[in-house]
Amino acid sequence: MKFIVVTGGVMSGLGKGITAASIGRLLIDQGYKVVPIKIDPYINIDAGTMNPFQHGEVFVLKDGTEVDLDLGHYERFMGVELTGEHNITTGKIYKRVIEKERKGEYLGQTVQIIPHVTDEIKSWIREVARKNNAEICLIEIGGTVGDIESMPFLEAIRQMRMEEKEEDFLLVHVTLVPLDAGGEQKTKPTQHSVKELRELGLYPDVIVGRCKEKLKDSTKRKIALFCDVEVDAVISNEDCDIYEVPIKFKEEKLDQVILEKLKLEKRRESDEWEKLVKRMRELKEEVDIAIVGKYVDVKDAYLSIREALKHAGISVGCRVNCIWIDAERLERESVPLDYDGILIPGGFGKRGAEGKIRAIKYARERNIPFLGICFGFQLAVVEFARNVCKLNASSAEIDQSEHCVIDLLPEQKKISELGGTMRLGEIEVTIKPGTILHELYGKEKVYERHRHRFEVNPEYVPLFEKMGLVFSAFSDNGKRMEALEISKHRFFIGTQFHPEFKSRPLSPSPPFVGFVRSALLFRKERVNLC
């Protein structure tokens, strides 16, 4: 078993997750079974209750665990499907330790950070690697070296390094190499970050320098000299599209450095990712997609949406430009939405809901390609009920109206705890033959991930279908509506599930592919008319 640990220094948000995912991609292309683990030092059990403004997107795994967005990067880059055990938080570790203490498993010992908490961390990592038959376990430690929260995890990693053979353990440290006013690459932040790491008993084998431009040879030599690593192990990670990072690392020979240090042989060579990036770089056409949401000031709040659009664009041959529209602004003023497509993402609560409904109405009446996801799907039902069926309709999540066309099902209303009504994770969805959705997926049974509470009220389904709204997918023996479409529209589809969570660069999500393809055709038609 080999272990690769990725840490970060200087500041957060440098791209440790992309670095870890790219290393995983390189090793998978070499023929190795890589199992990733993300360590988040926050005390929360999971990311489910976190504010997207502060933490970005909540990514949902197939078992329903709500996690940090970096696990989404792992799945997209590495083509794997993860579960909750691949995400360790301080909350999870302390919960386990306290439960063991209450059961008397520590036999009267004074329970301490060392050895009890650190032993639990090490045990978790090794157990996940063993269960998943990993040849290489890839561990990313969130936060920045020096954070109080991450100390127990770094100490656990220090102990693991002592317990494993030298050739079985590799530490990659990601740091910032800023430019000064004169454009010189400054190494001092990296030196201080490595110094802090070494004070904790950890010594980096590889240093990845994040910079606006490629690291100069002189910069690499200086970092190598002051941080006690080989020059070849100082890797440049300059600004670029995230899917180009594995290619950049390969050009820097990072894969060779890792294999040599871990005493591994190159098993095979795959150019699949290089072909993907080549297609992406050669895109000539483009489309403009309006994304109407309430977290648009923090683009990472819709990270998987943005990436799924990019995947679909590569598939159909166009670059997707995301135009971010504040849903609350739509409630206050008239905002032009004459774009090639309109997408309403998921979300919770009343804020911005009426603005999203306005955008849906605009797309439906003007025959603009539309895709609604989760709350966007539900609001499409509300908009149809109001403006086509002429009902005084709303969602119970927004307010109680005469016609709650979106509501909790009767069995959900019996559950007293609000969290107990959440529907999370991968669920089987049945698609009706002859529908646009069936044409996109090419099959009747699919498994898609969910994160929602309210449902389409089944009492209104016959009326909606009579008026032209087709519910093209369902689950739970027809009790829950999973997708809708308007067949006479250019492209009007909503899904209760989140197809973006399963979209991959090498296997894009079918609803997104259909949406972007329709947007591209719509753009060409408009250009021809002009």
C-alpha positions in Angstrom: 0.0 0.0 0.0 1.3 3.4 -1.0 0.2 6.7 0.6 0.3 10.2 -1.1 -0.7 13.1 1.2 -1.5 16.6 -0.2 -1.2 19.6 2.1 -1.5 23.3 1.5 0.3 26.4 2.7 0.3 30.2 2.6 -3.4 30.5 2.0 -6.6 28.5 1.3 -8.2 28.2 -2.1 -4.9 27.4 -3.9 -6.3 24.3 -5.6 -5.2 21.4 -3.4 -8.3 19.5 -4.5 -7.5 20.0 -8.2 -3.8 19.1 -7.5 -4.9 15.9 -5.7 -7.4 15.0 -8.4 -4.9 15.6 -11.1 -2.3 13.4 -9.4 -5.0 10.7 -9.1 -5.8 11.0 -12.8 -2.1 10.6 -13.8 -1.7 7.5 -11.6 -5.0 6.0 -12.9 -3.7 6.5 -16.5 -0.6 4.6 -15.4 -2.8 1.7 -14.5 -3.0 2.0 -10.7 -6.0 1.6 -8.4 -6.2 5.0 -6.6 -8.6 5.6 -3.7 -9.0 9.3 -2.6 -9.8 10.6 0.9 -10.6 14.2 1.7 -9.9 15.4 5.3 -11.9 18.5 6.3 -10.8 19.8 9.7 -14.1 21.6 10.5 -16.2 20.2 13.4 -19.3 19.7 11.3 -20.2 16.1 10.7 -20.7 16.9 7.0 -21.1 19.8 4.7 -24.9 19.5 4.4 -25.8 22.5 6.7 -23.1 24.8 5.5 -23.9 28.1 3.8 -22.9 28.1 0.1 -21.8 31.7 0.4 -19.0 30.6 2.8 -18.2 27.1 1.7 -19.3 26.8 -1.9 -21.3 23.9 -3.3 -22.5 21.0 -1.3 -21.7 17.9 -3.4 -23.9 14.8 -2.9 -22.3 11.3 -3.1 -24.2 8.2 -4.2 -24.9 7.1 -0.6 -26.4 10.5 0.2 -23.5 11.9 2.1 -23.2 15.7 1.7 -19.6 16.6 1.3 -17.1 19.3 0.3 -16.9 20.2 -3.4 -13.4 18.7 -3.7 -14.9 15.2 -3.7 -16.7 16.3 -6.9 -13.4 17.1 -8.4 -12.1 13.6 -7.5 -15.1 11.9 -9.1 -14.9 14.0 -12.3 -11.1 13.7 -12.8 -10.7 10.1 -11.6 -13.9 8.6 -12.9 -14.8 7.0 -9.5 -17.9 7.0 -7.3 -17.2 7.7 -3.7 -19.2 7.3 -0.4 -19.2 9.1 2.9 -16.3 7.0 4.2 -14.0 8.9 1.8 -14.6 12.2 3.6 -13.2 12.6 7.2 -14.2 15.5 9.3 -13.2 16.5 12.8 -16.8 16.0 13.8 -16.8 12.4 12.5 -13.6 11.6 14.3 -14.6 13.1 17.6 -18.0 11.5 17.4 -16.4 8.1 17.0 -13.9 8.7 19.9 -16.6 9.9 22.3 -18.9 6.9 21.4 -16.0 4.6 22.2 -15.3 6.4 25.5 -19.0 6.1 26.5 -19.0 2.4 25.7 -15.9 1.9 27.9 -13.7 0.8 25.0 -10.7 2.8 26.3 -10.8 0.8 29.6 -10.6 3.8 31.9 -7.8 5.6 30.1 -7.7 9.4 29.9 -8.9 10.1 26.4 -6.5 12.5 24.6 -5.7 13.9 21.2 -2.6 11.7 21.2 -3.0 8.7 20.9 -6.7 8.3 20.8 -7.8 10.9 18.2 -4.7 10.3 16.0 -5.2 6.6 16.2 -8.8 6.9 15.0 -7.6 9.1 12.1 -5.0 6.5 11.1 -7.4 3.6 11.5 -10.0 5.3 9.3 -7.6 6.0 6.5 -6.1 2.5 6.5 -9.5 0.9 6.7 -10.9 2.8 3.7 -7.8 2.0 1.7 -8.0 -1.7 2.6 -11.8 -2.0 1.9 -11.4 -0.4 -1.5 -8.4 -2.5 -2.5 -6.3 0.6 -3.0 -2.8 0.3 -4.4 -2.4 4.0 -3.8 -4.3 6.0 -1.1 -4.5 9.7 -2.0 -5.2 11.9 1.0 -5.9 15.6 0.9 -5.8 17.6 4.1 -8.1 20.6 3.9 -7.2 24.0 5.2 -3.7 25.5 5.6 -0.7 24.3 7.5 -0.7 26.2 10.8 -4.4 26.1 11.3 -5.3 24.9 14.8 -8.1 22.7 13.4 -5.8 20.6 11.2 -3.1 19.9 13.9 -4.4 16.4 14.9 -4.6 15.3 11.3 -1.1 16.5 10.5 0.2 14.7 13.6 -1.6 11.5 12.5 0.1 11.8 9.1 3.5 12.4 10.8 3.0 9.1 12.8 1.9 7.3 9.6 5.0 8.4 7.9 7.1 6.9 10.7 5.1 3.7 10.6 5.3 3.1 6.8 8.3 2.3 4.7 10.1 5.3 3.2 9.2 4.2 -0.3 5.5 3.8 0.6 4.8 7.4 1.6 4.9 10.7 -0.3 4.1 14.2 0.8 3.1 16.9 -1.7 2.9 20.4 -0.5 1.0 23.1 -2.5 2.0 26.7 -1.9 1.6 30.1 -3.5 4.4 31.7 -5.5 3.2 35.3 -5.9 4.5 38.0 -8.2 5.7 41.3 -6.8 5.0 44.7 -8.4 7.9 44.2 -10.7 6.8 40.8 -11.9 9.4 38.8 -10.0 8.3 35.4 -8.6 8.7 35.5 -4.8 9.7 32.3 -3.0 9.6 33.6 0.6 5.9 32.5 1.3 6.8 29.0 0.2 9.9 28.9 2.4 7.9 30.0 5.5 5.2 27.5 4.7 7.6 24.6 4.4 9.4 25.8 7.6 6.1 25.6 9.4 5.5 22.1 8.0 8.9 20.9 9.1 8.3 22.2 12.6 5.5 19.7 12.8 7.8 16.9 11.8 6.7 16.7 8.1 9.1 17.1 5.2 7.7 17.6 1.7 8.9 15.3 -1.1 7.3 17.4 -3.8 6.4 21.1 -3.8 3.7 22.4 -6.2 4.0 26.1 -6.8 0.8 27.9 -7.7 1.6 31.0 -9.8 0.0 33.2 -12.4 2.8 32.2 -14.9 5.0 29.1 -15.3 7.7 28.9 -12.6 11.1 29.9 -13.9 14.1 27.6 -13.6 15.8 30.0 -11.2 12.6 30.1 -9.0 12.6 26.3 -8.9 16.3 26.1 -7.9 15.7 28.6 -5.1 12.7 26.7 -3.7 14.7 23.5 -4.0 17.7 24.9 -2.1 15.8 26.6 0.7 13.1 23.8 1.1 15.4 20.8 0.8 13.8 19.1 -2.1 15.2 18.1 -5.5 14.8 20.6 -8.3 12.8 18.0 -10.4 10.4 17.8 -7.5 9.5 21.5 -7.7 6.4 21.5 -9.9 4.9 24.5 -11.7 1.2 24.8 -11.5 0.4 28.1 -13.3 -3.1 29.4 -14.0 -5.0 27.4 -16.6 -8.3 25.6 -17.1 -8.6 22.9 -14.4 -8.8 20.1 -16.9 -5.4 21.1 -18.3 -3.7 20.6 -14.9 -3.0 16.8 -15.4 -1.4 17.7 -18.8 0.7 20.5 -17.2 1.8 18.0 -14.5 2.8 15.5 -17.1 4.8 18.1 -18.9 6.6 18.8 -15.6 7.2 15.0 -15.3 5.4 14.9 -11.9 4.1 11.4 -12.8 7.7 10.2 -13.2 8.8 11.8 -9.9 6.0 10.1 -8.0 6.7 6.7 -9.6 10.4 7.0 -8.8 9.9 8.1 -5.2 7.3 5.4 -4.5 9.4 2.8 -6.4 6.6 2.0 -8.8 6.8 1.0 -12.5 4.9 2.5 -15.3 2.3 -0.1 -16.3 0.6 1.6 -19.3 0.1 4.9 -21.0 -3.3 6.4 -21.7 -3.8 9.5 -23.9 -7.6 9.7 -23.2 -7.3 12.8 -21.1 -4.9 14.5 -23.6 -7.5 13.9 -26.3 -10.2 15.5 -24.2 -8.1 18.6 -23.5 -7.2 18.8 -27.2 -10.9 18.8 -28.1 -11.5 21.5 -25.4 -8.8 23.7 -26.7 -10.0 23.5 -30.3 -13.6 24.6 -29.6 -14.6 27.3 -32.1 -18.3 27.9 -31.5 -19.8 29.2 -28.2 -23.1 29.6 -26.5 -24.3 32.0 -23.7 -26.3 30.3 -20.9 -28.0 32.4 -18.3 -27.9 30.8 -14.8 -30.5 32.3 -12.6 -29.7 31.7 -8.9 -29.4 33.3 -5.5 -25.7 32.4 -4.8 -24.3 33.9 -8.0 -21.7 36.1 -6.1 -20.0 32.8 -5.2 -19.5 30.9 -8.4 -18.4 27.7 -6.5 -21.9 27.5 -5.1 -22.9 26.1 -8.6 -19.6 24.4 -9.4 -21.0 21.1 -10.6 -23.5 22.9 -12.8 -20.7 24.9 -14.4 -18.6 21.8 -15.0 -21.5 19.8 -16.4 -22.2 22.6 -18.9 -18.5 22.5 -19.8 -18.6 18.8 -20.3 -21.7 19.0 -22.5 -20.1 21.8 -24.5 -17.0 19.7 -25.2 -19.3 16.9 -26.3 -21.3 18.9 -28.8 -18.4 21.1 -29.9 -18.9 24.5 -28.3 -17.6 26.6 -25.4 -20.2 27.5 -22.8 -20.2 31.0 -21.4 -22.0 31.2 -18.1 -23.9 34.4 -17.5 -24.8 34.7 -13.8 -28.2 36.4 -13.1 -29.2 37.3 -9.5 -32.7 35.9 -9.0 -33.5 38.6 -6.4 -32.6 41.3 -9.0 -35.2 39.7 -11.3 -37.8 40.2 -8.6 -37.1 44.0 -8.4 -36.5 44.9 -12.0 -36.9 43.8 -15.6 -33.7 42.1 -16.7 -33.2 41.0 -20.4 -32.8 37.2 -20.7 -32.2 36.9 -24.4 -29.5 34.3 -24.2 -29.1 30.9 -25.9 -30.4 29.1 -22.9 -31.7 29.6 -19.4 -30.9 27.3 -16.5 -32.5 27.4 -13.0 -30.3 25.5 -10.5 -31.3 23.9 -7.2 -31.6 25.8 -4.0 -33.7 26.0 -0.8 -36.1 28.6 0.5 -38.2 31.6 -0.6 -35.5 34.1 -1.3 -35.2 34.7 -5.1 -38.0 32.1 -5.9 -40.3 34.7 -7.7 -37.3 35.9 -9.8 -36.7 32.3 -10.9 -40.3 31.9 -11.8 -40.1 35.0 -14.0 -37.1 33.5 -15.8 -39.0 30.2 -16.4 -42.0 32.1 -17.8 -39.7 34.1 -20.1 -38.0 30.9 -21.4 -41.3 29.0 -21.9 -43.2 31.9 -23.7 -40.2 32.8 -25.9 -39.3 29.2 -26.8 -35.8 29.6 -25.3 -34.0 26.3 -24.4 -34.6 25.7 -20.7 -33.2 23.3 -18.0 -34.5 23.3 -14.5 -32.8 21.3 -11.8 -34.4 20.3 -8.4 -35.9 23.6 -7.1 -35.8 24.8 -10.7 -37.9 21.7 -11.7 -40.4 22.5 -8.9 -40.7 26.2 -9.8 -41.3 25.2 -13.4 -44.4 23.3 -12.1 -45.5 26.4 -10.1 -45.0 28.6 -13.2 -47.0 26.3 -15.4 -49.8 26.0 -12.8 -50.0 29.8 -12.5 -49.7 30.9 -16.1 -51.1 28.0 -18.1 -53.6 26.4 -15.7 -54.5 29.8 -14.1 -54.3 28.5 -10.5 -53.4 30.5 -7.5 -50.5 28.1 -7.0 -47.2 28.0 -5.1 -44.9 25.6 -3.3 -45.3 24.8 0.4 -41.6 25.7 0.6 -42.4 29.3 -0.4 -45.8 29.9 1.2 -49.1 28.3 1.7 -51.5 29.1 -1.2 -54.8 27.8 -2.4 -53.1 25.3 -4.6 -49.8 23.9 -3.1 -48.7 22.1 -6.3 -45.3 21.4 -4.6 -45.7 19.9 -1.1 -44.6 17.2 1.3 -46.1 13.8 0.6 -48.5 12.5 3.4 -45.9 10.1 4.8 -43.3 12.9 4.9 -45.7 15.1 7.0 -45.7 12.5 9.7 -42.0 12.9 10.3 -41.4 15.4 13.0 -37.7 16.2 12.3 -37.2 18.4 9.2 -33.9 16.6 8.3 -35.8 13.3 8.2 -37.8 14.5 5.2 -34.7 15.0 3.1 -34.3 12.7 0.1 -30.6 12.2 -0.5 -28.3 10.1 -2.7 -28.7 7.9 -5.7 -32.2 6.6 -6.5 -33.6 4.6 -9.4 -35.6 6.7 -11.9 -37.9 5.3 -14.5 -38.1 7.2 -17.8 -41.2 7.0 -20.0 -40.5 5.7 -23.6 -41.2 8.2 -26.4 -40.1 11.2 -24.3 -37.2 13.6 -25.0 -35.6 12.5 -21.8 -35.7 8.8 -23.0 -34.1 9.8 -26.2 -31.3 11.6 -24.3 -30.6 8.7 -22.0 -31.3 5.9 -24.4 -32.8 3.7 -21.6 -35.7 3.4 -19.2 -33.9 2.9 -15.9 -31.2 5.3 -14.7 -29.7 6.1 -11.3 -29.4 9.8 -10.4 -28.6 11.7 -7.2 -31.1 13.7 -5.2 -31.1 16.4 -2.6 -34.5 17.8 -1.9 -37.5 17.7 0.5 -40.7 18.7 -1.4 -42.4 16.8 -4.2 -44.8 17.5 -7.0 -48.3 17.1 -5.5 -49.7 14.0 -7.3 -53.3 15.4 -7.1 -52.4 18.0 -9.8 -50.5 15.7 -12.2 -53.6 14.7 -14.4 -54.5 18.4 -14.8 -50.9 19.4 -15.8 -50.6 16.6 -18.3 -54.0 17.5 -19.8 -52.7 21.1 -20.3 -49.5 19.9 -22.0 -46.9 19.4 -19.3 -45.5 15.9 -19.6 -44.0 14.2 -16.6 -41.4 12.1 -18.4 -39.8 10.2 -15.4 -40.9 9.0 -12.0 -39.8 6.9 -9.0 -41.3 5.1 -6.1 -43.8 3.3 -8.3 -45.1 6.5 -9.9 -45.6 8.3 -6.6 -42.8 10.8 -7.1 -42.4 12.9 -10.3 -38.8 13.0 -11.4 -38.8 15.0 -14.6 -41.0 17.2 -16.8 -40.9 18.4 -20.4 -43.0 20.3 -22.9 -42.9 18.5 -26.2 -43.9 21.4 -28.4 -41.1 23.6 -26.9 -37.7 23.8 -28.5 -36.2 22.3 -25.3 -37.9 22.6 -22.0 -36.9 20.0 -19.4 -36.8 19.9 -15.6 -35.4 17.2 -13.4 -36.1 16.6 -9.7 -32.7 14.9 -9.5 -29.3 16.5 -9.9 -27.8 15.2 -13.1 -24.8 17.5 -12.7 -23.4 15.4 -9.8 -22.8 12.4 -12.2 -21.5 14.4 -15.2 -17.9 13.7 -16.1 -15.6 15.2 -18.8 -15.4 11.8 -20.5 -19.1 11.0 -20.0 -21.2 14.1 -19.9 -24.8 14.2 -18.4 -27.5 13.5 -21.0 -29.8 16.3 -19.9 -27.0 18.8 -20.1 -25.9 17.5 -23.5 -29.4 17.9 -24.9 -29.7 21.4 -23.3 -26.4 22.7 -24.7 -27.0 21.2 -28.1 -30.4 22.9 -28.3 -28.8 26.2 -27.2 -26.2 25.9 -30.0 -28.9 25.2 -32.6 -30.9 28.1 -31.3 -27.9 30.4 -31.5 -27.2 29.4 -35.1 -30.9 30.0 -36.0 -30.7 33.5 -34.5 -27.5 34.3 -36.3 -29.0 33.2 -39.6 -32.1 35.4 -39.0 -29.8 38.4 -38.4 
